[in-house]
Structure formats: structure tokens, C-alpha cells
């Protein structure tokens, strides 16, 4: 963990400035792709149990990702707050705000676990999947509820470390945690014979272990700099209230993904299974592109905290260019493997056909996604949460008529899945354009230790 704040920011446009982006982005990239890679492993492990378990995992994943993303402000908001205080030269205050975020994560994690365990069946029923797929989803969700406190603590602790310009420690935790998850899932699903329940237990154990390791690192740093460890009611409340706009933003984004999964569920079991893998691949690519967004959060918060507006603008331009080109590279890789990837997830030829077609659209949207993720990260790092909440809600409203057109066209099978992914790519294009227009203004560039 970074112990002392940097007293000199790299000069805009210099190699040192670009090295700072790379220093933060590369470990963040490796940590971010670790999670979807092992989610892909989970999909492959469960997929060989049959089409229904894989479709059930798709429903359960949509619910769990929604639960996790509802509380993503624990990472994003904490990163921005800690980074600003670090840039202003107040490390003790930065760590104190991070500790408040951890306490908030524990409280919210316990509440979320109780809610998910209680309402697992109604949540799974919302997607209208087949009875067998829904039953598999309920099993997975009921067990996974125990891992939610750990999941949220991991988010908050990761946000603290990123705000301190440390993306290496979360990388180590991710590699260890997700490796353990993959190994445990395989052993519990197949040799032990627990089926989809084994995959859920493997995830719970791995998440809890990751949380414990990251908390030890943050607490050690806080004690070294004499930051208060006890929960501070005012600080916890400020963290909660500050997260409300980011929660609204996330709800709008998750609504888009849930609507997309809902539509896919109506296409048929094979198409839903193909959509689950396509969305997992898209998520893996999103995590990879998000590495620049993570760097954007940390660098933007720190540079604005230090009053470096020019450095913020230059870093944003650099990361935006890199995001587009990185998206192009990822898109080419997906096109190259669009017929091979389906073979690793199912033996059903219907799934192969639908997934191969959907992956071509996934590839098409990667450069656009690069723009959206980078600028979203920059604006979060700047603390521009209120604008993001309003904007993402408007972006959601533009997606609804797109899905409405699909319902009127009543496409089925592979054509329906391709149409769905084209609509989703159009939504990402609208989102990218809106974020780009905001980034061109000066309204979000507020300097100082707090916004």
C-alpha cells in the first residue's frame, strides 16, 4: 500500500505523466480481467452440467451483479474521496474516510445478504426462464447471499487502495481470490458432486477470504498514520449520502442489463444460455477497458485535489485515445475467436450458432465501450456524481424504445439475439456521446480536497 502521498504530479504530456497512467492501469487491468476470466471458468464448469444449469447461472449472475453494482459506489466514491485528500496532502484524513467506507460496507453487506436470502426465489422468477433453469438460479442465489458482506468489503477496501494510488495490492488479492474460486468451484461441482451449489460455495469462500486480506492491509496503513479505527457516525453517514447519486447512476445501468437479460429469456433456453456467455464475454472485455477508468478515477481525484486542472485535462485526453484503440484490439480478438469461444461453454449446437452471431456484435461495440468506460471513470474521479445520475437515467430512457422496436418486430432465435445486441450497442453509443459532451465542458473540474 502507498504510505505517503506524492508531492509532485507529473507534468502534463510528459513521459512521466504517461507512465503514471500505465503504473495504475496495468495492475488494475490484470486485477479486473482476473474476475471475468474466473467467471468464464465458472460458466464453463457449470455449462458442462447441462443447458439448464448454465441458463440458471445466467439468471443468478444477473441478480448478483445487480446486487454488487448497486453498491459499486463503495469502491468508486471511496476512490474519489481518498484520492482528493491524498492530492491535498492529508493522508490521515484520506485513510479516515476509507475506514468509514469499510464500516458502511459491513452494514450494507449484512442487510443485502438477508434480503437476497429471503427473496432469492422471487428475484429469479422475474426473468421468466424455464422452471428447471429458475430452480438452479434459486439454489445459486440462496447460497451466494452469504458472500455479499465479503463482496461489499472487497469493493470498499479496493476503493481505499486505488484512492491511495495503489492498484497492485488489489491485483494480488484478485489473483489469489479468483484462483481459489475457480479451483474450489471445480472440486465442489464435479468431484464432490454438489452441482451448481458447489460453484456458489466456492465463490462465497473466495470472496470472504479476499475481504479479510484487504481489510488487514487497509487497517495496517490506518494504524501507521494514526487514523481513527472506530466507526464515526458522521463519516459513515457522509459516505452513505455521497453514494446516493452513484447508486442512481448504477441503478440506471443495471436496469439496462436486466432488461436485456429479460428480453433474452423470452427468446428460449438456448438463446438465454448463449446470451449468458455473450454477456460474460462482454463483461470480461468491459473489465479490461475499465482499467483505464480506474486509472482515471485515481488520477483525476488526486490531480483535482492538488489543483492541477491542466494535468487532469491532458490525462483525460490520453486515456480516451488509449481507450478507443484498446477497444479496437479487443474487438479484433473477439472476431477472430467468435466461432471457437462457443465450443468451450456448451455442447448444444443451437447455443453455438446463437453465441457466434452475438459475439460479432459484441466485437463491433468495443471501441464505443472504450470511450464510455474511460469518461465514466474520469467523471467519477472528479466527483461529478449528480450529473452522472441524471445522465444515466436519460440514457436508460433512450434504450426503452429500442427494446420496444424489438418487441414489435418479434424476432426469434438467433435473429432475436443479434437484434438485442445491436440495440444494446446503440445504447452504448448514446451513452458514449453524452459522456464525451460532458467531458468537453469545464463544469466538472472542481479543485480542492472535497467537492
Number of C-alpha atoms within 10 A of each C-alpha: 17 15 13 13 17 14 11 9 16 16 14 17 14 10 10 13 18 17 12 16 20 17 16 22 26 18 19 29 22 20 24 26 23 22 20 21 20 21 22 20 21 25 25 18 23 28 23 15 15 14 23 24 24 31 32 32 30 28 32 26 19 22 22 18 13 19 21 19 20 21 25 20 30 32 26 27 31 32 33 35 30 33 38 34 27 29 30 23 19 16 22 21 20 26 30 22 24 35 28 25 29 29 21 22 27 18 13 18 24 17 13 20 19 14 12 22 16 13 13 21 17 12 18 23 17 13 21 15 25 16 12 13 24 27 18 23 30 24 20 26 27 20 20 25 24 24 23 26 22 22 25 31 29 28 25 32 31 29 33 34 27 30 35 29 27 21 29 21 19 26 21 16 21 23 19 15 23 24 18 19 25 21 16 19 29 22 16 19 22 17 9 11 12 16 21 25 22 22 28 27 22 24 25 21 19 24 27 20 19 24 23 15 17 23 18 12 14 20 19 13 17 22 13 11 16 13 19 17 15 10 15 15 12 10 18 20 14 14 23 19 12 19 23 18 19 28 21 20 24 23 21 22 19 20 15 21 17 19 15 20 20 18 20 27 23 17 20 16 22 26 26 30 33 33 28 25 29 24 22 19 21 20 20 21 25 20 24 26 30 26 28 31 31 32 32 31 30 36 32 31 37 35 28 28 27 22 19 19 18 14 20 21 18 17 23 24 16 15 23 23 13 18 27 19 15 19 24 19 13 22 21 15 12 23 18 13 13 20 16 13 18 22 16 15 26 24 14 15 12 16 24 23 17 24 30 24 20 26 27 22 22 26 24 19 22 28 21 21 26 31 27 26 25 30 26 25 25 31 25 27 32 31 28 20 25 16 18 22 20 14 18 21 18 15 20 20 14 15 20 14 12 17 19 11 12 16 13 8 11 11 15 16 19 21 14 22 24 23 20 24 23 19 21 20 20 17 19 22 18 17 23 21 14 18 22 16 9 16 19 10 9 10 10 19 21 17 19 18 23 17 16
